[in-house]
C-alpha cells in the first residue's frame, strides 16, 4: 500500500517512497539554516525564516517519522544531543542536591538494608541447623521454610567429552546436559540434594507463612 505523507516544512503531499520533492531539491542547494526552541509546552522549529510550532506538553523531543534534508536532520540531532546533555546535567545536579539534603536518611536506609542481609543470613543458618537435626521438618517456623535444591557434581572435561560423543555440541550445552543427567544416569555425574532456607516476605505478619 502506497502511503502519502505531508512534509512538515513545505506542506507538500508526496508518496512516502519517493520523498518530498522540495526537500530533495534543497539537498543539492546551499546549507539550510535551522533553529529550534524547546519549552515545556511548545516545540518551535524555524527553517529558512519559516516557523512551525507544535505542542510539546511533556517537554520531550518528538519522534520524527520522516527526515527532512540531510543538513536539517544534522541540526535536529545536534540540538537533541545538546538538550539531552543539558537535561542529564540538571538531573545530576538535582540528584546530588537531593542526596546531600537527605544524606542522613540515605545512610540510615543503607545501614538497615545491610542489617537485613546479615540477619536473614543468620536466620537461614539457624533454619538449616533445625532441618539438619530433623530432615522431616521443612517448616521450622512460621514464614521460614526449607527447599531442597538438586545440584549436579561432575568433571566438566568428561561432560564435554560426553556431549561430543552424543552429538550435542563442540561446546557443552550445560542446561541441556544437566536436564539429561537429572533424568538419565551418567556414570561420572553425582546428583546432590541441598537444603535451602527460605524466608517469607511477610515474615512476622499475621498469616505470614
DOFI-447979 format. One record per residue: z, x, y of N, C-alpha, C, O in turn; residue in three letters. Coordinates in steps of 0.1 Angstrom, whole numbers, plus 5000, padded with zeros to 4 digits. Layout:
REM residues N
ZXYZXYZXYZXYALA ...
***
This chain:
REM residues 209
500050084988500050005000500050095012500850185014UNK 499150065022499050145034500050085044500049965047UNK 500850175050501850135060501450175074501050285076UNK 501550085083501250115097502550145104503550075102UNK 502550245113503750285120503450295135502250325138UNK 504350265143504150275158504850405163506050425161UNK 504050485169504650615175505650575186505350495195UNK 506750635185507850615195507550675208508050625218UNK 506650775209506350835221505150765228505150745240UNK 504050745220502850695226502650545224501750485230UNK 503550485217503450335214502150305208501550195210UNK 501650395199500350375193500650345178501350405171UNK 499950235173500050195159498950265151497850275155UNK 499450325140498450405132498850405117499950365114UNK 497950445109498150455095499050565092498850685097UNK 500150545084501150645081500550765075501050875076UNK 499450745067498850865060498050945070497851065067UNK 497650895081496750965090497551035101497151145106UNK 498650975105499351025116498950975130497850925131UNK 499750985140499450935153498351015159498451145160UNK 497250955163496151035169496551105182496051215185UNK 497351045190497751105202498651225200498551335207UNK 499551215190500451335187499551445181499851565184UNK 498651405172497751515167496951585177496751705176UNK 496551505187495751575198496651665206496151765211UNK 497951635207498851725215499151855208499551955214UNK 499051845194499451965187498552085191499052205192UNK 497252065194496352165198496552205213495952295218UNK 497252125221497352145235498552235239499052305230UNK 498952225251500052305256501352265251501452145246UNK 502352345252503752305247504152185255503952165267UNK 504852095248505351975253506851995258507652045250UNK 507151945270508551955275509351835270509051725273UNK 510351865263511251765257512651785261513151895259UNK 513351685266514751695269515451575262514851465261UNK 516651595258517451485252518851475258519351575263UNK 519351355258520751335263521451245253520951135250UNK 522651295249523451215240524651165246525451245253UNK 524951035245526250975249526750895238526050865228UNK 528050845239528550765228527750635225527750585214UNK 527050595236526350465234524750475234524150395228UNK 524250585240522850595241522250725237522950825237UNK 521050725232520250855230519050845238518150755235UNK 518850935247517750935256516851055254517351165254UNK 515551025252514551135250513551125261512951015263UNK 513251235267512251245278511151345273511451465271UNK 509951295272508751375267507751365278507151265281UNK 507451485284506451485295506651375305505651315310UNK 507851365309508151265320508351125315508751045323UNK 508051095303508250965297509550955290509851025281UNK 510450865295511750845290511950725280511450615283UNK 512550755269512750645260514250645256514850755253UNK 514950535257516350525254516550425242515950325241UNK 517450465233517750385221519250385219519950465224UNK 519750275213521150265210521650375201520950415192UNK 522850425204523450525196524950495195525750575200UNK 525350375189526750325190527750425184528950425189UNK 527350505174528350595168528250735173529050825169UNK 527450755183527250895189526750985179526951105179UNK 525850935170525351025159523851035161523150945167UNK 523251145156521851175157521151075147521451085135UNK 520150995151519450905142518550985133518051085137UNK 518250925122517250975113515850945118515550825120UNK 514951045120513651025124512651025112512551135106UNK 512150915109511250905097509950975099509351025090UNK 509350965112508051015114508151125125508451095136UNK 507951255121508051365131506951345142505951275140UNK 507251405154506351395165505451515163504851535153UNK 505251595174504451715173505351825168506551805168UNK 504751935164505552045159506552095170507652125167UNK 506052105182506852155193507952055196509152095199UNK 507651925196508651825198509751835187510951825190UNK 509351845175510351845164511151975165512351965161UNK 510552085169511352205171512452185181513652225179UNK 512152115192513052085202514151995197515352005200UNK 513751895189514751805183515751875174516951855175UNK 515251965166516052045156517052135164518152145161UNK 516452195174517252285182518452215189519552255189UNK 518052095195519152015201520151965191521351955194UNK 519651925179520551875169521551985165522751955163UNK 521052105163521852215159522952245170524052275167UNK 522452245182523452265193524552165194525752195195UNK 524152035192525151925192526051945180527251915181UNK 525551985169526351995157527352105159528552095155UNK 526952225165527852335167528952295177530052335175UNK 528552215187529552175197530552085191531752095194UNK 530051995182530951895175531851975166533051935165UNK 531352075159532252145150533352225157534452235153UNK 532952275169533852355177534952265182536152295182UNK 534552145187535552045192536451995181537651985182UNK 535851975169536651935157537652045153538852015150UNK 537252175154538152285150539252295160540452315157UNK 538952275173539952275183540952165182542152185183UNK 540452045179541351935177542251945165543351915165UNK 541652005154542352025142543452135144544652115140UNK 543152235151544152345154545252285163546452315161UNK 544852205173545852135182546852045173548052045175UNK 546151975164546951875156547951955147549051915145UNK 547452065140548252145131549352205139550452225133UNK 549152255151550152315159551252205163552452235162UNK 550752095166551751985171552551945159553751915161UNK 552051935147552751885135553051995125553151975113UNK 553252115130553452235122554752215113554652245101UNK 555752155118556952135111556752035099557152065088UNK 556051925103555851825092554851875082555051845070UNK 553851955086552952015076553652115067553452105055UNK 554552195072555352285064556252215055556352255043UNK 556852105059557752035051556951965039557451965028UNK 555851905042555051845032554551945022554551915010UNK 554152065026553752175017554852215008554652234996UNK 556052225014557252265006557552154995557952194984UNK 557452034999557751924990556751924979557051894967UNK 555451944982554351954972554652054962554552034950UNK 555152174966555452284957556652244949556652284937UNK 557652174955558752134947558452034936558952044925UNK 557451954939556951854929556351934917556651894906UNK 555552034920554852104910555852174901555752174888UNK 556852244907557952314899558752214891558952244879UNK 559152104897560052014890559251944878559851914868UNK 557951914881557151854870556951944858557051904847UNK 556752074861556652174851557852184842557752194830UNK 559052174849560352184841560452054833560952064822UNK 560151944839560251814831559351814819559751774808UNK 558151874820557251884808557851974798557751944786UNK 558452084802559052174792560252104785560352124773UNK 561052034792562151964786561651854776562251834765UNK 560551784780559951684771559451744759559651684748UNK 558851864760558351934748559451974739559251984727UNK 560552014745561752054737562251944729562651954717UNK 562351824735562751704728561751664717562251634706UNK 560451684720559451654709559551754698559351714686UNK 559751874701559851984691561051954681560951984669UNK 562151894687563251864678562951734670563551724659UNK 562151644675561751524668560351484670560051414680UNK 559351544662557951514665557551364664556451334668UNK 558451284659558051134659558351074673557850964675UNK 559051144681559451084694558451124704558551234710UNK 557451044706556351074716556651004730555751024739UNK 557750934731558150884744559550914746560450824745UNK 559851044749561251084751562051024762563251024762UNK 561350964772561950894783561050804790559750824789UNK 561550704797560550614804559750694814560250774822UNK 558450674813557550744822557150884818556350954824UNK 557750934806557351064801556851044787557550984779UNK 555751104784555151084771554651224765554551324772UNK 554251214753553651334746552351294741552151204733UNK 551351374744549951364739549651484730549951594734UNK 549051454719548651564710547151594713546251514711UNK 546951724717545651764721545051854710545751954706UNK 543851834705543251914695542552024701541652004710UNK 542752144697542052264701541552344689542052324678UNK 540552424691539852494681540052644683539852694695UNK 540452724673540552864675539552934666539552904654UNK 538653014671537653074664537153204671537253214683UNK 536453284663535853404669534453364675533653314668UNK 534353394688533153354695531853414689530753354689UNK 531953544684530753604678530353534666529153514663UNK 531353504657531053424645530453294648529553244641UNK 530953234659530453094663529053104667528253014664UNK 528753214675527353224679526453254668525353194667UNK 526853334658526053354646525853234638524753204634UNK 526853144637526753024631525752934638524952864632UNK 525752934651524852854659523452894657522552804657UNK 523153024657521853074655521353034641520152984639UNK 522153044631521853004617521452854616520752814607UNK 522152774624521952634624520952584634520852464638UNK 520152684640519152644650519652564662518952474667UNK 520852594666521452524678520952594691520452524700UNK 521052724692520552794704520852934703521652984694UNK 520253024711520553164711521853184719522553284717UNK 522153084727523453094734524252974729523852854729UNK 525453004725526252894718526552774728527052794739UNK 526152654723526552534730527952504726528152434715UNK 528952544734530352524729530752384727531452354717UNK 530252294736530652154734530152094721530852034714UNK 528852124718528252074706528852134693529052064683UNK 529052264694529652334683531052284680531452254668UNK 531852264690533252214688533252064683534152034675UNK 532251994687532151854682531951854667532551774659UNK 531051944663530751954649531952014641532251964630UNK 532552114647533652174640534852084638535652104629UNK 535051984647536151894646535951794634536851744629UNK 534651774631534351674620533851734607533851674597UNK 533351864608532851924596533552064595533452144604UNK 534252084584535052214582534052334583533052334576UNK 534452434590533752564591534852664588535952664594UNK 534452754579535552844574536252934584537452964582UNK 535652974595536253064604536952984616537453044626UNK 536952854616537452774626538852714622538952654611UNK 539852734630541152674628541452564638541352584650UNK 541752444633542052334642543552334645544352324636UNK 543852334657545252334662545552204670544752174679UNK 546652144667547052034675548252074684549252114679UNK 548052064697549052094706549651974713548851894718UNK 550951964714551551854722551451884737551652004741UNK 551251784744551151794759551951684765551751574763UNK 552951724774553751624780553051564792552351624800UNK 553151434793552551354804553651284812554651254807UNK 553351274825554351214834553651094841552551114848UNK 554150984840553650864847553650884862554650924868UNK 552550844869552550854884553650754890553950764902UNK 554050654882555050554886556450594881557350504880UNK 556650724878557950764873559050724882559050744894UNK 560150664876561250624884561150484889562150424894UNK 559950424889559850284894560150184883560150224871UNK 560350064886560649964876559349944868558249934873UNK 559449944855558349934845557350054847556150034847UNK 557950164850557150284853556750364840556350474841UNK 556850294829556550364816555050364814554550414804UNK 
***
